[in-house]
């Protein structure tokens, strides 16, 4: 999975997920990496698909794994185990209009973790450990 922390002068972008895992919670853009897709390219694609933002990748923040009880696949009831590569990025155009895809219902920019209580545990941990609010 590719995860993207998008930070701008407005804060850090979070989106409310409409599907599993994490349906109804706030999160950072994330999604699967396609076969033969480079990791940074997946981060750029996911950011653009989910928010319509073109981004510049600043650095890799971490590599880890998560286990979800529920996954996005209707025919798989065993949950999902993901390997995650998380990147820090910034919008190429700070004034670009955000257009969400069907995986998110709304977005907002936050300047500290306490700005939103319902952040999914995984991105909450990423944001806390990454130092993006320091």
WOGI-V481962 format. One record per helix or strand of 2 or more residues. SS is the DSSP state (2 for helix, 1 for strand). FROM is the first residue (numbers start at 1). TO is the last residue. If there is no record, write none. Layout:
ss:SS from:FROM to:TO
ss:SS from:FROM to:TO
This chain:
ss:1 from:2 to:8
ss:1 from:11 to:17
ss:1 from:26 to:27
ss:1 from:29 to:31
ss:2 from:39 to:51
ss:1 from:55 to:68
ss:1 from:80 to:91
ss:1 from:104 to:110
ss:2 from:113 to:115
ss:2 from:121 to:130
